[in-house]
Amino acid sequence: MQVMLVVDEHEIQLGWEALGSLIRSLPNEDESLADLFHELAQSNIATVRAAVASKAVISEETVANLASDSSPEVIEELLCAQCRKLSESALAQIIQRNWSEANRRIAQSVEGYYQSDITAVAKLLAGSADPSVRATLASNGDVPKPVLRQLLKDPDPEVRRLAQNTLSRRY
C-alpha cells in the first residue's frame, strides 16, 4: 500500500509512522472517512491498523476484520475503542488466542460488549488457563451470577476468594 499526500501540485509519499499519526489526527466522528479507514485497515503495518482500530466511525465489517489481526497492538486498540461493535464471535476469536492482557481487559468490562451474550463471553473467560484472567473476571461485579458461582469451584484459591467476595457484595 502506497499513500501519497498531495498539496497543490506537490506529492509526498508518507511513511508508516507519518501515516499512523495522520490517521490518529483525523476526526474521530466523521462518517465520510469510514471507507478510507476500511481501506487503511488492510495495511501490512500494525501501527496503521491500530490507528484505524481506534477510530469511532469504522464499520462493523472493519471491526470484524481487525478482530482477526495477529498484532496485540491492534487488538488492544479494538478492545479500547470498539467494545460496542465487537460481536460475540469476534470476542471469542480474541479470547481463544489466550493473550492474557487482552483477556483481562475483556474480563474487566465484559458488561460493555453490547453485541455479545455477556454470559457466553464470561464463560469463555472463566475457562482461561491464566488465573489472572479468571481473577479479573471474578472481581467484576457485573459478571452474571452463574459464572461467578462457577468460579467458586476454581482450582485457584484466589479466584475462589474473589468470586465469593463479589457474590457477597451483590446480596
N, C-alpha and C positions, 0 to 999 in steps of 0.2 A: 504494500500500500504506500503510495506516494502522496504527500499532502503539500500543496503549494498555497502560499499566501500571496494574493495579488493586490498590490496597492498602486492605483493608477496604472501605469504601464510596467511596473516593476514586479517581477516574480521572485519569490524566495521559497526555497524548499525548507519545510520545517522538520527539525529533528524530533525524536520521540519525546525528549524532555520538554521542549517548547510546546509540542502538541498536547502533552498531558496538562501542562499549565494553562494552555489556551482553553482546553475543554473545561477545566475546573473554573475558569473565569467567565465562561458563557452563562447566560441567565439560566437559573435552575427551573423556572416555571414556564419557559417559552415553548409552547406546544409545537411551533413550527420547526423546532430543532429535533424532534423525535426521530425523523427519518435519517437525519445526519448522524445522530447518536447510534442508531441501529447499524449503520454502515461502519462507523468507527469501532463498534463492539466486535467487529471481525478482525481487528488489527492483530498482528502477531506480537505486539508489545504489551505486556501485562500492565504497565503503568497507564497506558492509554485505555485499556479495557476497564481498569479500576476507576479511572476518572469518569468514564461513561456510567459505570455502575452506581456512582454517587449522585447521578442526576435524577431529579424527581420526575421528569417528563418522559423517561424511557418507557417503551411499551411493555406489556406483559410478555410478548414474544421475545423481546430483547432480554428481559429479566430471565426468562426460561433458558435462553441460550447461554447467558452468562453463568447461570447456576451450574452448568456442566464444566465450567472453567477449571483448569488444573492449577491455577495460581491462588494461593491463600490470600494474597493482597486483594484480588478481585472478589473473592468470596467474602472477605471481611467488609469491603465496601457495600456489597449487596445486602449483607445482614444488617448493616447500619442504616442504609438508606431505603431499602425496598421491602421492609417487613410486611407491608400491606399488599404487596404484589406477588410475593413468593407463594407459589402453590404448595400443596402438601407433597406432591411428587418431587418438586424441586427441593424442598426441605429434606425429604427422605434421601434424595441423592447426595445432598451435602452431608447429612448425618452419617450416612454409610461410609463416607471416606475416613471416619474416625479421626478427624482433626480436632484435637482437644479444645483448642482455643475457640474455634468456630462453634463447636457443640456446646461449650459453656455459655457462649453468647446467646445461642438459641434457648438453652435451658433457663437462662436468666430472665428472658422476656417471652417465653413461649406463648403467653396470652396475647401478644401483639401481632401474631401472624394470623390475620383475619381470614385469609383464604384457605385456611387449613383447619382440620379437625384437631383441636388442641390435645384431646386425649390421645389420638393416634400418634401425634408428634411426641408427646410426653412419654408414651410407651416405648417409642424407638430410643429416646434418650435414656430411659431407665434401663435399657438393655446395653448401654455403653460399657465397654471394657474398662474405661477410665473412671475410677472412683471420684475424681474431681468433678466430672460431668454429672454424675449421679448426685453428688453432694450439692452442687449448684441447683439442680432440679429439686432436690429435697428441701432446699431453703426457700424456694419460690412459693409464696403464699397463694398464688393464683393457679397452681397446678391442680388438676382435678383430683378429688379425694381418692378415687380408686387407684390412681397411680401413686399417690403418697402412701396409701395402705400397702401397696406392692413394695415400696421402698422400705417399709418397716421390716421386711424379711431380707433385706440386702445383706450380702456377705460382709460388707464393711461396717464396723460398728459406728463410725462417724456418720455415715449416710443414714443408718437407722436412727441415731440420736437426732439428727437434723429433721428427718421426716416426722419423728414424734413431736419435736418442738413446733414444727409448722402446723401439724394437725391440732395440737393442743391450743394454739393461738386462734384457731378457727371456731372452737366451741365455746 
